[in-house]
Amino acid sequence: MTVLDRSKAPDFQIPEHIELIKPEKRTLKNGVPLYFIPTPEIDAIKLEVITESNKQLLPEEDGLVPFFALHMLLEGTKTMSSPELDNFFDHYASEVDIISSFEQQGVSLLTTKKHFGKVLPIFRSLLTEAIFPEKELEKRKSQKALTIAIQHDQNSSRANQLYRKALFGDDHPYGFVAEERHVNGVNREKLIQYYEDKFLVSPEIFVIGNLNSFEIDEIAETFGNLTVAPSAKSMDQFIIWPEKRLTEFKEKAVQSSIRMGQHLIPKTHPDYHALTVFNTILGGYFGSRLIKNIREDKGHTYGIYSSIGSLEKSDYWVVMADVQKDFADDVINEVYLEIEKLKSTPIEKAELEIVRNYMIGHFLSNFSNAFDLINRFKSIHYAGLDYDFYESQLQYFRSFTPEQIMEVGQKYFDNKNIIEVIVG
């Protein structure tokens, strides 16, 4: 009999490969693609209808029309009021959520296999029969105006807004900053016109759950007669803020919110995996260089992090921190110092192995449950990639060297290209 020694942690086993279930693809009668990942062991079902984010189809003054249209889908349809919709989905243990990002928007349904057949047609009605009642619209507008005012006063929210403005430009939909005048410009007629003509732009459907072929046929039949608009991806080019720094001073603030960043390369680029490692070492986890220097050694902040955001044309990189107001410049200088260290000095073996194990563990955690699979698929699907991306990423995490990390830092991180935003 083998005695288990509980005083020792089990060895960390790094897998050599990752096996993922590829979605089954169908094309509906209206040309809408449907991607399905079967999960026979789980009776929960998630269905998402995702369209292109289409602010570029509207004039700037109507920049909030898509927001209100999306968030008012549950405020009533031609056959059910808002309370009736809420009670219906609650009764059948179902949830409807809004999906919104730079490049996609949509609506998702989480339900059970038992109730799927009853819930599906009501969920579908949200896409074609929403009525945007005037009373609820006015209430939503008041709430949004208040939110805009609060975000303008909150340093971190305002810094996020100005960073987007600096990174993408005033005239680009990603750089759009909502103001009260945009709220005032929204009316029911604009919502209805947008909903009927520009809401379902090049939609795609993603499904995961314990569904048989007959139930997939039912989905195909339910959504196959939707009227959809063609893709509108002719997005304007990014116009980057011409100055190095964008500052908004607030006399009474005791803290400053800092954002630093730049555009990077897309996921399709061969250097992408190396950049994710560079970012992780710098500020991508709680043991990062920035945490140790600026939080633990100097005590200028409770937290400072860096991350890579995903876009189809090019990803972007950002450092985020709320710091003591008098030390904002010191913190920015320390960020540059840590970047230069990573570019010029090889990471030592002990730190390298900590980062390697962290990144592989974090990578595997992204596939820890069935619903993660569809999110991971969407991430590569929108970038024009397949599951080979994840296999190559795992292999890179297993084998990267200090020299590779230095090289990618030297190649892509030049201080003069990094935009700085300070609010406070």
C-alpha positions, 0 to 999 in steps of 0.5 A: 500500500502506497502512503500519500505524503501530504507534506509535499505538494503534487508535482506540477504536470505540464501537458505536452498538447491540448485537445479541443472540441471543434465546433460544428458549423452550419449556415442558415437559410439567410446566410447566418453561420451557426457554430455548435459545441456539444456538451452531452454531460451538461444540460445547461445551454448557452446561445449567443447571437452576436453582430458587428458593433456598428457605430460607424453606420451612424453619425457621431451625434447618434453614437448612443443609439446602439447602446440604448437599442441593445439595453432596451430589448427586454423593456417589452415586445409586441406580445409581452411587457417588461415585467412579463418578460422578466417573469417568463425567463425567471420561471423557466430558470433562464437568463438573458444578457447583453454582449458589448465590446469594441467590435461585437455586440449581441445578446445571450441566452442561458437556459436548461435543456428541459426548458429550451424549447419554450424559451427559444421563441421568446428569446428570438422575439427580442431580436425582431419585436422589441418596441422601445416604450417611451416611458422606459426610454426616458428612465434609461436616458436619465440613468445614462446621463447620471452614469456619464456624469459620475464617470466624468468625475471618477478618475479611473473611468475618465482615464479609460475614456481619454486613453481610448480617445488618445489611442483611436482618435476622436472620430473613430467609434472606439474613441467615442466618449459619451456626453449628455448631448448624445443622451438628449439626442436619442429618441424612440424613432431613432431606436426603431429605425436603427433596430429595423435597419442596422441592428443585425449586421452580419450576425453569427450564432454560437451555441454550446450545450446538450443538444441533439440534431433535432434541437439544432434544427430548431435553432436553425429554423428559428433564426434562419428567417431573420432579416440581416444586413451585410458586413460593414467592417470598412472601419476608419483608420486609427488617428493616434493622439499627436502629443505624448501625454494627455492630462486632466487636472483635478485640484481636489483629487488625492489620487491620479489615475494613470494609463500608458499604452500603445497599439501592438500586433494582431494575434495572427503575428508570429511574435504575439506569444512572445509579447504576451509573455513580456507583458505578463512579466512586466505587469500581467500578474500579481508577482509582476515587476511592476507590482514588486517595484511600485506596490511592494517596494515604493508603496505608491499604489495598491495595484498596477497592472498591464494587459493586452486588449484584442482587436481584429486589426491590431491588439493594444497594450495598456498599463493601469494604476491609481497612484498617490497624486504627487507620485504620478510622474515617478510611477510613469518613470518606473514603468519605463525603467522596468520596460528597459530592464526587461529589454536589456537584462535576461530574466533569471531562471527562478523568475522565468520558471515562476512565470512559465508555470503561471502562464501555463496554469492560467492558459489551462484555466481558460478551458476549465469548463464547457462554456469556456470553450465557446469563448476561446473559440470566439477569440480566435474566430474573430481574429481569423485563426483556428485552434492551432493558435492555442497549440502553438501558444502552449508550446511557446509557453513551455519553451520560451527563453530569456533571449526571446523575451528581450528581443520582443521587448526591443522590437516593439516597446519604444518609450517615444511610442507610448501614450501617457494619460493622467487624470487627477 
